[in-house]
Amino acid sequence: MPAADPIPGFDPPGMNPELKARLKELYGNTRDRQVTNTALSLDATRDQPDQQVEAVVADAYRLLAHLVEASPARSEHACASGCSWCCRQLVRVSAVEAIALAEALREAYPSDWLLVIRERLATQAAAIAKTANPLEYHAANISCAFLGAEGECAVYEWRPLVCRGYHSLSREACQERYVDITAPTPPIDAYSHLAAIAVMHGVSLAVGAAGRGHQLYELHAAVLRALDTVGAPGRWARGEDLFRGLAAKTPVAPVTINVGDPSSSA
């Protein structure tokens, strides 16, 4: 089920043609592989609807983890626990990711802690809803509700695909960008980043073909909705639109990207 254009509008300035071609090939191959994987996961669990979300998400996370580990720039990743400059960006997730994260929270936290988490999600979702674009979001300095006191990700094992694929090649550049939005975009591992977007796109295409919602949603609002929905995994598997009314976006790959030194990024 390949799309006509592997990465619509993908034309980063200054990227050499060979690197661009290799990234486009990565994107197309990864997307198509994930389409097949997701379709197989849905088919294998068709008689176990409550298990479909977990199966789809676990498979997507496995493929992306393999690709990130295989990235030519893997040794240059500058991200580490406590380095959280990128945890103040707008994050979008698919329905299955939001539901899987909500279910993981239910299993990991007692009811009183879930109330605290829900309050954080509601507060951040309301603040984000008031921002009109990424620049306003940045100016509002809205941190992720799952960011711990020491700058660690409290849901690292269940973090979204886009977070799993975002790896900076310069911690200093990330800090500078966080302090000054006009500073240059930090160099990131383009291979891992596009792999994450491709996996997300593949999941979207496959669940859409299966008659399920394929849109992306803002992280906090989506997880909040999933937490407030009893039996979310099974209801999603049976085709119910659990995210009706939330702002949705069709998955689109980014059109600009700073890859740093092309010789080390792909």
Secondary structure as UniProt FT lines:
FT   TURN            8..9
FT   TURN            13..14
FT   HELIX           17..44
FT   TURN            45..47
FT   HELIX           49..51
FT   HELIX           52..69
FT   TURN            72..73
FT   HELIX           74..76
FT   TURN            81..82
FT   HELIX           85..88
FT   STRAND          92..94
FT   HELIX           95..108
FT   HELIX           111..129
FT   HELIX           134..139
FT   TURN            140..141
FT   TURN            145..146
FT   TURN            149..150
FT   TURN            154..155
FT   HELIX           156..158
FT   HELIX           161..164
FT   HELIX           171..179
FT   TURN            181..182
FT   HELIX           190..209
FT   TURN            210..211
FT   STRAND          216..218
FT   HELIX           219..227
FT   TURN            230..231
FT   HELIX           232..237
FT   TURN            238..239
FT   TURN            242..245
FT   STRAND          248..249
FT   HELIX           262..265
//
